Amino acid sequence: MPDAQEKSDPPAEDKVLISGRVRASVRKRMKIFAAKNDVNLQDLLDAALDEYLTKRKA
């Protein structure tokens, strides 16, 4: 039986490159969070944007 983390993972899709800038303080917080939670920055950013857009029904 899959655990809770596996159930919440989005289906595998091709990844595409996007470009944007964030404040240095946000990047620092992202890096600290990612290190403490053993997740890479790409996956963190993908999850954060997905959550943001889902909450706004986009």
Buried (B, 14 or more C-beta within 10 A) or exposed (E): EEEEEEEEEEEEEEEEEEEEEEEEEEEEEBEEEBEEEEEEEEEBBBBEEEEEEEEEEE
